[in-house]
Amino acid sequence: MPGRAGLRHPPFFAISFDVDRLPLPSLDGSAEEFAALRNQLAASEFTQAAICRRLRLGRLAAIDAETVRARDSGALVCGSDVLIRLFLEGWPVRREALDGLLPEGLRVHLQGLNLIVPDDGDSYAATVTLYPVENLYIASDRYNNADGSPFVGANDMVYQCLFPTTERLITGVPRRACDSVLDMCAGCGVGALLSAENATRVLAVDLAGRSVHFVRFNAKLNGFSNVEARQGNLYEPVGQEQFDRIEAHPPYQPVWRPLQMYNSGGIDGEAVAKGVLEGAPAHLKQGGRLYCLCQLSDRERLAEARVRQWLSAEESSSTDIAFVCFDHRNLIEYTAISALSEGWHAEEWKEWVNLLRPLGVRNMAYGILVLQRAAEQRAVFTIRREGPAARAAEIAALTDGETEAAQPGFAERAAAMRLRLGSECDLQVRCRAEAGAWQASGATLRSAKPFRAAVQVDSLTMSLVARLDGEKPLCDHLRAVSLHAPAEQVAALVRMLVSNGFAEVVR
């Protein structure tokens, strides 16, 4: 469930801004001015490490809006302290500190691009939240008020990519080099910008005009000329264009009544995600993939099987589906926690549950769903893996492995592959007493990372798996343990080992 970062009330902060015209950073700066700002932020050592030290965080995604405000971070002694106070803690800073501790000219650049504005007296307050993400600087809307009053998030508020939900997107979506990328439900554009470093062209799309503005600003701030932003609903602004990769982080929080645009996914949380997923095949090039961080529901069918039903028959016959599930909760637990966090009454929660029950919702499943348009005619696959800690490389490798196993001729190639046993594997052997001695009665191969898996294996497979060192082809190991099996059975064994993360293919 998306974290709400302490957003409890309804819009904006109180340094005399018109609520209907929330401040936006300026797009009018020249390329040289944006480059100067980047360089000055870097010269101030405005880094994730500096933020974590000052705010006493284990990682930046652990930041909490209320805790940041409640805890005194100490005196301002350097430029990064000033920037953290302004853009993360959200308090005003006196001009004396700005000019005395920041690099020369930085205050002027910040004010010229409308990132800070005069506050009360001789102080300045931030109009945005600004923070480093990897080697980028990202601006989004504030999550607190400069005067400390209760915060109210506007309907079209541009969500900060500081929290665990967006961290999942940043660490879970592969960034392989490609020609074209579409970033759906782009928000502040962090996904688009991270992909832009390895793509010829990136198109970012969002329903909110405010988000499109922030994407354009952040592209300029980070010096990208290959990022375009368009406003519109789902694929409408895209027309008939196709892409090598689509990334999406749609609103997926099930809600009894709408909250902000960024987190309201309808009664069951699937209102926007369904449109993203069912429209993807028409906008993927052959071999292209969609990575969608979303929350879907297991009903009579599992979520990934339900997604396949959303596709046309023609699309389904050429689309692979892989769902890496990070977490899941049952319906009652999920809705109760959501209702409590939003302050809804018990009667509202009961009515919400009564609306969901006829839909047959059993579990809310949160993770990254991959859709792949097959590059050739072959059988397609539908799989789910439980991977609470799975990251981009492992999610891509899972899809790669399943794609290879679905290729014609895989059975003939499998025996020649070199496999290395995964470092997180355990073999649990069951024994029973027979004639005064312990006799092996079965074994289970288990793994916790990258995917949680448990598969029963026989004694020959036990011996084979123990030998997988990545040095010799599988056929050599099969002969060594005297395991004679048809090619299709060997291929199925390779697929099982690789797909569950028990082994990796050495190229």
C-alpha positions as CSV (number, residue, x, y, z in Angstrom):
1,M,0.0,0.0,0.0
2,P,1.5,3.4,-0.9
3,G,2.8,5.3,2.0
4,R,1.2,8.6,2.6
5,A,4.1,10.4,4.2
6,G,2.0,12.0,6.9
7,L,-0.5,13.6,4.5
8,R,-3.6,13.9,6.6
9,H,-5.6,16.8,5.6
10,P,-6.6,18.5,2.4
11,P,-4.2,21.6,0.0
12,F,-1.0,23.4,0.6
13,F,1.1,25.4,2.8
14,A,0.7,28.7,4.4
15,I,3.3,31.2,3.2
16,S,0.5,33.3,1.6
17,F,0.2,31.3,-1.6
18,D,-3.1,31.1,-3.4
19,V,-4.3,27.6,-2.9
20,D,-5.8,27.5,-6.4
21,R,-2.5,28.5,-8.0
22,L,0.1,26.4,-6.3
23,P,3.7,27.6,-7.0
24,L,5.5,25.9,-9.8
25,P,9.3,25.9,-10.5
26,S,10.2,28.0,-13.6
27,L,11.0,26.6,-17.0
28,D,12.4,29.8,-18.2
29,G,16.0,29.3,-17.2
30,S,18.6,28.8,-19.9
31,A,20.6,25.6,-20.3
32,E,23.5,27.4,-18.8
33,E,21.5,28.5,-15.7
34,F,20.3,25.0,-15.1
35,A,23.8,23.6,-15.5
36,A,25.1,26.2,-13.0
37,L,22.4,25.2,-10.5
38,R,23.3,21.5,-10.9
39,N,27.0,22.3,-10.3
40,Q,26.2,24.4,-7.3
41,L,24.0,21.8,-5.7
42,A,26.9,19.3,-6.2
43,A,29.4,21.7,-4.8
44,S,27.3,22.0,-1.7
45,E,27.6,18.2,-1.2
46,F,23.8,17.9,-1.3
47,T,23.8,14.1,-1.5
48,Q,21.8,11.3,-0.1
49,A,24.6,10.5,2.3
50,A,24.6,14.0,3.7
51,I,20.8,13.9,4.1
52,C,20.9,10.6,5.9
53,R,23.6,11.8,8.2
54,R,21.9,15.0,9.2
55,L,18.4,13.5,9.5
56,R,19.7,10.3,11.1
57,L,18.2,7.9,8.5
58,G,19.4,4.5,7.5
59,R,18.4,5.3,3.9
60,L,16.7,8.2,2.2
61,A,13.5,6.2,1.6
62,A,13.1,5.9,5.4
63,I,12.3,9.6,5.7
64,D,9.1,10.5,7.4
65,A,7.5,13.9,7.1
66,E,6.3,14.1,10.8
67,T,9.5,12.8,12.3
68,V,11.6,15.2,10.3
69,R,9.6,18.1,11.7
70,A,9.6,16.8,15.3
71,R,13.4,16.3,15.5
72,D,15.9,19.1,15.8
73,S,18.6,18.4,13.2
74,G,21.1,20.9,14.6
75,A,22.7,24.1,13.7
76,L,23.4,25.1,10.1
77,V,27.1,24.8,9.5
78,C,27.5,24.1,5.7
79,G,25.7,24.4,2.4
80,S,24.1,20.9,2.5
81,D,22.6,21.7,6.0
82,V,20.9,24.8,4.5
83,L,19.5,22.8,1.5
84,I,18.2,20.0,3.7
85,R,16.5,22.5,6.0
86,L,14.9,24.2,3.1
87,F,13.9,21.3,0.8
88,L,13.5,18.3,3.1
89,E,12.7,19.6,6.6
90,G,10.7,22.4,4.8
91,W,11.5,25.2,7.2
92,P,12.4,28.8,6.1
93,V,16.0,29.9,6.2
94,R,17.3,33.4,6.8
95,R,19.1,35.1,4.0
96,E,22.2,35.5,6.1
97,A,22.6,31.7,6.3
98,L,21.8,31.3,2.6
99,D,24.4,33.8,1.4
100,G,26.9,32.8,4.0
101,L,26.9,29.0,3.6
102,L,25.8,28.3,0.1
103,P,28.1,28.7,-3.0
104,E,28.1,32.2,-4.4
105,G,25.1,32.8,-6.6
106,L,23.1,29.7,-5.6
107,R,20.4,31.7,-3.7
108,V,19.9,33.8,-6.8
109,H,19.6,30.7,-9.0
110,L,17.1,29.1,-6.6
111,Q,15.0,32.3,-6.5
112,G,15.3,32.9,-10.2
113,L,13.8,29.4,-10.9
114,N,11.1,29.9,-8.3
115,L,12.4,27.1,-6.1
116,I,12.5,29.5,-3.1
117,V,10.5,32.7,-2.4
118,P,10.7,35.4,0.2
119,D,9.0,34.4,3.4
120,D,8.4,36.5,6.5
121,G,11.0,39.2,7.1
122,D,14.5,38.3,5.9
123,S,13.9,34.6,5.3
124,Y,13.2,32.4,2.3
125,A,11.0,29.3,2.0
126,A,11.0,26.5,-0.6
127,T,8.2,26.1,-3.0
128,V,9.1,22.5,-3.7
129,T,10.8,19.4,-2.3
130,L,14.2,19.0,-3.9
131,Y,16.5,16.0,-3.3
132,P,19.1,13.8,-4.9
133,V,18.1,10.4,-6.5
134,E,21.3,8.5,-7.5
135,N,23.1,11.0,-9.8
136,L,20.0,13.2,-10.4
137,Y,18.3,16.1,-8.6
138,I,14.5,15.8,-8.5
139,A,11.9,18.4,-7.6
140,S,8.4,17.6,-6.7
141,D,5.7,19.2,-4.5
142,R,6.2,19.9,-0.8
143,Y,4.9,17.4,1.8
144,N,4.8,20.0,4.7
145,N,4.0,23.6,5.3
146,A,6.7,26.2,5.8
147,D,5.0,27.6,8.8
148,G,4.4,24.2,10.5
149,S,0.7,24.2,10.1
150,P,-1.2,21.0,9.2
151,F,-0.4,20.0,5.6
152,V,-3.1,19.5,3.0
153,G,-2.2,17.7,-0.2
154,A,-3.9,19.1,-3.3
155,N,-5.7,16.7,-5.7
156,D,-3.0,17.0,-8.4
157,M,-0.1,17.1,-6.0
158,V,3.1,15.7,-7.5
159,Y,4.2,12.9,-5.2
160,Q,7.7,12.9,-3.9
161,C,9.9,9.9,-4.9
162,L,11.4,9.8,-1.5
163,F,9.4,7.0,0.0
164,P,9.5,3.1,-0.2
165,T,6.9,2.9,-2.9
166,T,8.9,4.9,-5.4
167,E,12.1,3.2,-4.1
168,R,10.6,0.0,-5.4
169,L,10.2,1.5,-8.8
170,I,13.7,2.9,-8.9
171,T,15.3,-0.4,-7.8
172,G,12.9,-2.8,-9.6
173,V,12.7,-1.6,-13.2
174,P,15.6,-2.5,-15.4
175,R,17.4,0.2,-17.3
176,R,18.9,-1.6,-20.2
177,A,19.9,0.4,-23.2
178,C,17.2,0.8,-25.8
179,D,15.9,3.1,-28.4
180,S,12.6,4.3,-26.9
181,V,10.9,4.3,-23.5
182,L,7.4,5.3,-22.4
183,D,7.0,6.4,-18.8
184,M,3.3,6.1,-17.9
185,C,1.8,7.9,-14.9
186,A,5.1,9.7,-14.8
187,G,4.6,11.9,-11.7
188,C,7.7,14.0,-11.3
189,G,9.5,12.0,-14.0
190,V,12.1,10.1,-12.0
191,G,11.6,6.9,-13.9
192,A,11.8,8.7,-17.2
193,L,15.0,10.5,-16.2
194,L,16.7,7.4,-14.9
195,S,15.9,5.7,-18.2
196,A,17.0,8.6,-20.3
197,E,20.7,7.9,-19.5
198,N,20.5,4.7,-21.6
199,A,17.7,5.5,-24.1
200,T,17.7,7.5,-27.3
201,R,14.2,8.9,-26.6
202,V,11.9,8.9,-23.5
203,L,8.3,10.0,-23.5
204,A,6.7,10.7,-20.1
205,V,2.9,10.9,-19.9
206,D,0.6,11.9,-17.0
207,L,-3.0,12.9,-16.6
208,A,-2.0,15.9,-14.4
209,G,-0.7,19.0,-16.1
210,R,1.2,19.8,-12.9
211,S,3.1,16.5,-13.2
212,V,4.0,17.3,-16.8
213,H,5.4,20.6,-15.7
214,F,7.6,18.9,-13.1
215,V,8.8,16.4,-15.7
216,R,9.9,19.2,-18.0
217,F,11.6,21.1,-15.1
218,N,13.4,18.0,-13.9
219,A,14.6,17.2,-17.4
220,K,16.1,20.7,-17.7
221,L,17.5,20.6,-14.2
222,N,19.4,17.4,-15.1
223,G,20.4,18.4,-18.6
224,F,18.4,15.9,-20.6
225,S,17.3,16.9,-24.1
226,N,15.9,13.4,-25.0
227,V,12.9,13.6,-22.6
228,E,9.5,14.7,-23.8
229,A,6.5,15.1,-21.6
230,R,2.8,15.1,-22.7
231,Q,-0.4,15.4,-20.8
232,G,-3.3,13.0,-21.2
233,N,-5.2,10.0,-20.0
234,L,-3.2,6.7,-20.2
235,Y,-2.2,6.0,-23.9
236,E,-4.3,8.8,-25.5
237,P,-1.3,11.2,-25.9
238,V,0.8,8.4,-27.5
239,G,-1.4,7.7,-30.5
240,Q,-0.1,4.6,-32.4
241,E,3.5,4.9,-31.2
242,Q,5.3,1.8,-30.0
243,F,8.2,1.5,-27.5
244,D,11.0,-0.9,-26.5
245,R,10.1,-0.4,-22.9
246,I,7.1,0.9,-21.0
247,E,7.4,1.8,-17.3
248,A,4.4,2.5,-15.2
249,H,3.6,3.4,-11.5
250,P,-0.1,4.0,-11.6
251,P,-2.3,4.9,-8.6
252,Y,-3.1,1.6,-7.1
253,Q,-4.3,2.2,-3.6
254,P,-7.8,0.8,-3.1
255,V,-9.9,3.6,-1.6
256,W,-13.4,3.9,-0.2
257,R,-13.6,7.4,-1.6
258,P,-11.0,9.3,-3.8
259,L,-8.0,10.8,-2.1
260,Q,-5.3,12.5,-4.3
261,M,-4.8,11.6,-7.9
262,Y,-1.5,10.0,-7.2
263,N,-2.9,7.3,-4.9
264,S,-6.6,6.7,-5.7
265,G,-6.9,3.5,-7.6
266,G,-10.7,3.1,-7.2
267,I,-12.7,0.7,-5.0
268,D,-10.4,-2.3,-5.7
269,G,-7.2,-0.4,-6.6
270,E,-7.2,-1.6,-10.2
271,A,-9.1,1.3,-12.0
272,V,-5.9,2.8,-13.5
273,A,-3.6,-0.2,-13.5
274,K,-6.1,-2.2,-15.7
275,G,-6.0,0.5,-18.4
276,V,-2.2,0.5,-18.3
277,L,-1.9,-3.2,-18.6
278,E,-4.6,-4.0,-21.1
279,G,-3.4,-1.2,-23.4
280,A,0.3,-2.1,-23.3
281,P,0.5,-4.8,-26.0
282,A,-0.6,-2.4,-28.7
283,H,2.2,0.0,-27.7
284,L,5.1,-2.5,-27.3
285,K,7.5,-3.3,-30.1
286,Q,8.2,-7.0,-30.7
287,G,10.3,-8.1,-27.8
288,G,9.4,-5.0,-25.8
289,R,8.4,-5.1,-22.1
290,L,6.2,-3.3,-19.8
291,Y,7.2,-3.1,-16.1
292,C,4.3,-2.0,-14.0
293,L,4.6,-1.4,-10.2
294,C,1.0,-2.0,-9.0
295,Q,-1.3,-3.7,-6.6
296,L,-3.7,-6.2,-8.1
297,S,-6.1,-8.7,-6.5
298,D,-6.3,-12.4,-6.4
299,R,-9.8,-13.5,-6.9
300,E,-11.2,-16.8,-8.3
301,R,-8.1,-16.6,-10.5
302,L,-4.7,-15.3,-9.5
303,A,-3.9,-11.7,-10.5
304,E,-1.6,-12.6,-13.4
305,A,-4.2,-14.9,-14.8
306,R,-6.8,-12.1,-14.5
307,V,-4.5,-9.8,-16.4
308,R,-4.3,-12.2,-19.3
309,Q,-8.1,-12.2,-19.4
310,W,-8.0,-8.4,-19.9
311,L,-6.1,-8.9,-23.2
312,S,-7.7,-9.7,-26.6
313,A,-7.3,-13.2,-27.8
314,E,-4.8,-12.1,-30.4
315,E,-2.8,-10.1,-27.8
316,S,-2.9,-12.9,-25.3
317,S,-1.4,-15.4,-27.8
318,S,1.7,-13.2,-28.2
319,T,2.1,-11.8,-24.7
320,D,4.1,-13.2,-21.8
321,I,3.2,-12.3,-18.2
322,A,5.5,-12.5,-15.2
323,F,4.4,-11.2,-11.8
324,V,7.0,-10.7,-9.1
325,C,5.0,-10.3,-5.9
326,F,6.6,-8.3,-3.1
327,D,3.8,-8.6,-0.6
328,H,0.2,-9.6,-0.2
329,R,-2.5,-9.2,2.4
330,N,-6.0,-10.6,2.8
331,L,-9.0,-8.4,2.1
332,I,-10.1,-7.7,5.7
333,E,-6.6,-6.9,7.0
334,Y,-5.8,-4.6,4.1
335,T,-9.0,-2.6,4.1
336,A,-9.0,-2.3,7.9
337,I,-5.5,-0.9,8.0
338,S,-6.3,1.5,5.1
339,A,-9.5,2.7,6.8
340,L,-7.7,3.3,10.1
341,S,-4.8,5.2,8.4
342,E,-7.3,7.5,6.6
343,G,-9.5,8.0,9.7
344,W,-12.6,6.5,8.1
345,H,-15.5,5.4,10.3
346,A,-16.2,1.7,11.0
347,E,-19.5,1.9,9.0
348,E,-17.6,3.2,6.0
349,W,-15.1,0.4,6.2
350,K,-17.9,-2.2,6.4
351,E,-19.6,-0.7,3.4
352,W,-16.3,-0.8,1.5
353,V,-15.8,-4.5,2.4
354,N,-19.4,-5.2,1.3
355,L,-18.7,-3.7,-2.1
356,L,-15.5,-5.7,-2.5
357,R,-16.9,-9.1,-1.4
358,P,-19.1,-9.6,-4.6
359,L,-16.0,-9.1,-6.7
360,G,-14.5,-12.2,-5.1
361,V,-11.4,-10.4,-3.9
362,R,-9.2,-12.7,-1.6
363,N,-5.8,-11.1,-1.5
364,M,-4.2,-7.8,-2.5
365,A,-1.0,-8.6,-4.3
366,Y,1.7,-5.9,-4.6
367,G,4.6,-6.1,-7.0
368,I,6.0,-5.6,-10.5
369,L,4.0,-7.1,-13.3
370,V,6.0,-7.6,-16.5
371,L,4.2,-7.9,-19.9
372,Q,6.4,-8.9,-22.8
373,R,5.3,-8.9,-26.5
374,A,6.9,-12.0,-28.0
375,A,9.3,-11.4,-30.8
376,E,8.4,-14.6,-32.5
377,Q,5.7,-17.2,-32.7
378,R,6.0,-19.6,-29.7
379,A,4.1,-20.6,-26.6
380,V,3.7,-17.8,-24.1
381,F,4.1,-18.1,-20.4
382,T,2.3,-16.8,-17.3
383,I,4.3,-17.1,-14.0
384,R,4.4,-15.6,-10.5
385,R,7.3,-15.6,-8.1
386,E,7.3,-14.4,-4.5
387,G,10.3,-12.0,-4.3
388,P,10.1,-9.5,-1.5
389,A,13.7,-8.4,-2.0
390,A,13.9,-8.9,-5.8
391,R,15.6,-6.1,-7.7
392,A,15.8,-5.0,-11.3
393,A,18.5,-7.4,-12.5
394,E,16.7,-10.4,-10.9
395,I,13.3,-9.4,-12.4
396,A,14.9,-9.1,-15.8
397,A,16.8,-12.3,-15.5
398,L,13.6,-14.2,-14.6
399,T,11.9,-12.9,-17.7
400,D,15.0,-13.6,-19.8
401,G,15.1,-17.2,-18.5
402,E,11.5,-17.9,-19.1
403,T,11.7,-16.4,-22.6
404,E,14.7,-18.5,-23.4
405,A,13.0,-21.6,-22.1
406,A,9.9,-20.9,-24.3
407,Q,12.1,-20.7,-27.5
408,P,11.9,-23.5,-30.0
409,G,14.8,-25.9,-29.6
410,F,15.4,-25.2,-26.0
411,A,15.2,-28.8,-25.1
412,E,18.1,-29.6,-27.4
413,R,20.2,-26.7,-26.0
414,A,19.5,-27.2,-22.3
415,A,22.0,-30.0,-21.7
416,A,24.8,-27.9,-23.0
417,M,24.2,-25.0,-20.6
418,R,26.5,-24.3,-17.7
419,L,24.7,-23.7,-14.4
420,R,25.9,-22.3,-11.1
421,L,24.1,-23.1,-7.9
422,G,22.6,-20.0,-6.3
423,S,24.2,-18.7,-3.1
424,E,20.9,-18.6,-1.2
425,C,19.9,-22.2,-1.7
426,D,19.3,-24.7,1.1
427,L,18.6,-28.4,0.8
428,Q,16.5,-29.9,3.5
429,V,16.6,-33.6,3.7
430,R,13.9,-35.7,5.4
431,C,14.9,-39.0,7.0
432,R,13.1,-41.8,8.7
433,A,14.4,-44.7,10.8
434,E,14.6,-48.0,9.1
435,A,16.2,-51.1,10.5
436,G,18.0,-49.1,13.1
437,A,19.4,-46.5,10.7
438,W,18.3,-43.2,9.2
439,Q,17.3,-43.5,5.6
440,A,16.6,-40.4,3.3
441,S,12.9,-40.3,2.5
442,G,12.8,-37.0,0.5
443,A,14.4,-33.6,0.1
444,T,13.2,-30.0,-0.5
445,L,15.3,-27.5,-2.4
446,R,14.6,-24.0,-0.9
447,S,15.6,-20.5,-1.6
448,A,14.8,-17.1,0.0
449,K,16.5,-14.8,-2.5
450,P,15.9,-13.6,-5.1
451,F,12.6,-15.6,-4.9
452,R,11.0,-17.6,-2.2
453,A,10.7,-21.1,-3.5
454,A,10.5,-24.7,-2.3
455,V,10.6,-27.7,-4.6
456,Q,10.7,-31.4,-3.7
457,V,13.6,-33.2,-5.4
458,D,14.7,-36.8,-5.6
459,S,18.1,-38.2,-4.6
460,L,19.6,-38.1,-8.1
461,T,18.6,-34.4,-8.5
462,M,20.1,-33.7,-5.1
463,S,23.4,-35.1,-6.3
464,L,23.2,-33.2,-9.6
465,V,22.4,-29.8,-8.0
466,A,25.3,-30.1,-5.6
467,R,27.7,-30.3,-8.6
468,L,26.6,-27.2,-10.4
469,D,29.7,-25.0,-10.4
470,G,29.3,-23.1,-13.6
471,E,32.4,-24.7,-15.1
472,K,31.1,-27.8,-17.0
473,P,28.0,-28.2,-19.2
474,L,25.0,-29.8,-17.6
475,C,25.4,-33.0,-19.7
476,D,28.7,-33.7,-18.0
477,H,27.1,-33.5,-14.6
478,L,24.2,-35.7,-15.7
479,R,26.7,-38.4,-16.8
480,A,28.6,-38.1,-13.5
481,V,25.5,-38.9,-11.4
482,S,24.2,-41.5,-14.0
483,L,21.1,-39.5,-14.6
484,H,19.6,-40.5,-18.0
485,A,16.6,-38.5,-18.9
486,P,14.8,-37.4,-22.1
487,A,15.8,-33.9,-23.4
488,E,12.4,-32.5,-22.5
489,Q,12.8,-33.6,-18.9
490,V,16.3,-32.1,-18.7
491,A,14.9,-28.8,-20.2
492,A,12.1,-28.8,-17.5
493,L,14.7,-29.3,-14.8
494,V,16.8,-26.4,-16.1
495,R,13.8,-24.2,-16.3
496,M,12.7,-25.0,-12.8
497,L,16.2,-24.3,-11.3
498,V,16.7,-21.0,-13.1
499,S,13.1,-19.7,-12.8
500,N,13.1,-20.2,-9.1
501,G,16.5,-18.7,-8.5
502,F,18.1,-22.0,-7.5
503,A,20.7,-21.7,-10.2
504,E,21.9,-19.1,-12.8
505,V,23.1,-19.7,-16.3
506,V,26.8,-18.9,-16.9
507,R,27.2,-17.4,-20.3
